[in-house]
Amino acid sequence: MQKVMIVGGGVGGTTVLKLLSESEVFSIVCMADTNESAEGMLAAKERRIPTVTNWSMGLEWDLDIIFDTTGDPSVYKKIKRDMGEQTILIPGSVALIMTKLFEEKNRLISKLENTSAKMDLILNTTSEGMVVIDHEGFIIMFNDSAERASDTKREDVIGRHIKDFIPSTGLLRVMQTNQKEVNQEITLGNGMELITTRIPLVNADKEIIGAFAVFRNKMEAVQLAEQITDLKEIQTMLQAIIQSSDEAISVVDDQGRGLLINPAYTRITGLTKTQVIGKPASIDIYEGESMHMKVLQTKKPVRGVNMRVGPKHKEVIVNVAPIIVDGCLKGSVGVIHDVSEIQALTHELNRARQIIRTLQAKYSFDDIIGASEEMKLPIEQAKLSARTPATVLLRGESGTGKELFAHAIHNASDRKFNKFVRVNCAAISESLLESELFGYDEGAFTGASRGGKVGFFEEANQGSIFLDEIGELPANIQAKLLRVLQEKEIVRVGGTKPIPINVRVIAATNINLEQAIANGSFREDLYFRLNRMPIFIAPLRKRKEDLRELAEHLINKINQEYGRSIEGITAAAIHKMQIYNWPGNVRELENILGRAIIFMKLNETIIDIHHIPDFIEEIPLKQQEKLLMKPSGYVSGKPLSEIIDQYEAEIIQQAFHTHKGNKTLTAKALGISVRNLYYKMEKLNL
């Protein structure tokens, strides 16, 4: 063994110390440095190697080699001068080269060990058993799966000849023939049956250097084959379902490349498999962003996204969901719905609902048309009131749809399965109104029916009663209605026994109740009882942006009534109607559209500007002119009564226009009662 002294305890000396300490050829007998705290000196002390502060003291040992790592030429010369003749002096430059070589050796060894560890990890984690032999037939590798499959420990077979382990082995034959053998059955000495594949090992010079076998327990192989067969059947079934589905289906992988489409997808988008499979998910999009890519990024499904797809720019609605297997994102699946088909089905459904509601004489909030801000508030208030039993007061001009709101409130309440009774307070004569509302007992008055009669309030018990034109109630009826609202009971005309009732009251009026209270024609206490949930419905002139939607809804309604098939209305016709102020509100709009449809030709399907009567532009001007006109004079051939009726009709029309269709104000302006006004309107066909 060579005796060595290292001079210099710096980085170089320390490295040489570590290098030589691992060698069995060299023995470090001394470490020299003037600094006892140098790194090399401390490392030597840890290894129990003698240390000196003067290198000359180390010459006492019979040294074979001295390493000078100081880098000081003067030290090198002194050592060379004083050392023995048989001693070899290695300068720092050579020591540095040795250090580099040592580090490279360690790096290569570490790399080789890592590679070997990785190979062992791969081979031992595979589910297939593996055994490898060298060119002489000795076993050099036996993985964990081979241990499990053969029920044999690795240490019992490594280094043994393959025939000692498997007498009937075919690995030797594979080396001789250089031919692969696939899925061969073999039985071990312990009776275990295996399915194996044998492959020869050939180096770069095409020399056979060994062979290896991959095998699996025969029972496991059979079970795996059965599972594969089941999976293939399931796959075939799923493909058949997808291909036969009427829903358009598109599947992409986790990179957004097309994997699968079905015939329904091709029918809707116009794109074939060759145009989609393997292509980016955005290949089918004409307008909009790729929902497949969005889902792949967020891992969250999307629903009901409107898009245009394919060369025909088909309008569709898309639903897309991520495909997640064992917590890993594998792709996404999309279902495409043709909007035109959905629209057709929706149209048929709405038509069926309208027919049903017509048969039942019922309306819901779906029948209230209007997206303007002026309509959103009353609709929301009405929906809120429907959830409570509170009395509702609907206020608005004639023709704005107060009764429609009343129906909708009833149908949205918990009373919807009970009766909804409608009463027009202005259409019933004052002498009959009390008995109609509250009923009467037998003998209450001359002509009373035997056994009495149930009134509207009793008939509506557990349901709702709609009191239209409530501002026209006489004072005595107002007092009785107040008692009904306060005490929840009624007394029949001619009766003395109170009858408890549970009725939801929905009232409506087009008059100014506050002014009526000031005039003394309406009770203030009743007003406060009725005004608990007031809902103001805007006139049509204040929400003209709803004209198109209202017109289309009314056209569908008129189509059902008249048996026509009008498809819509032009923008020009809508614009013409928007000029008019519609004193009759929606009722007048329905009248105008109905008249236009009646005079349309059978081959016409769209209401255009020429179908809308010109008088809707001329009415305001003509009525202003009539106000300045004097009464018509004598007309030859016409009796006086006819001339008077004609003049009376003109006056009533003028008054209607002045008071914007409000019958109550019109009647007061003319100095007649509302009932008398109704009578004259019916007589004069107004």
Secondary structure, DSSP 8 states (H G I E B T S, - for coil): -EEEEEE--SHHHHHHHHHHHT-SSEEEEEEE-S-TTSHHHHHHHHTT--EESSGGGGGGS--SEEEE-S--HHHHHHHHHHS-TT-EEE-HHHHHHHHHHHHHHHHHHHHHHHHHHHHHHHHHHSSSEEEEEETTSBEEEE-HHHHHHHT--GGGTTTSBHHHH-TT--HHHHHHHT--EEEEEEE-TTS-EEEEEEEEEE-TTS-EEEEEEEEEEHHHHHHHHHHHHHHHHHHHHHHHHHHH-SSEEEEEETTSBEEEE-HHHHHHH---HHHHBTSBGGGGEEES--HHHHHHHH---EEEEEEEETTTTEEEEEEEEEEEETTEEEEEEEEEEEHHHHHHHHHHHHHHHHHHHHHHT---GGG----SHHHHHHHHHHHHHHTS---EEEE--TTS-HHHHHHHHHHTSTTTTS-EEEEETTTS-HHHHHHHHH-B-TTSSTT--TT-B--HHHHTTTSEEEEETGGG--HHHHHHHHHHHHHSEE--BT--S-EE---EEEEEESS-HHHHHHHTSS-HHHHHHHTTEEEE---GGG-GGGHHHHHHHHHHHHHHHHT----EE-HHHHHHHHTS--TTHHHHHHHHHHHHHHHS-TT--EE-GGGS-THHHHHHHHHHHHHHS------TT--HHHHHHHHHHHHHHHHHHHTTT-HHHHHHHHTS-HHHHHHHHHHTT-
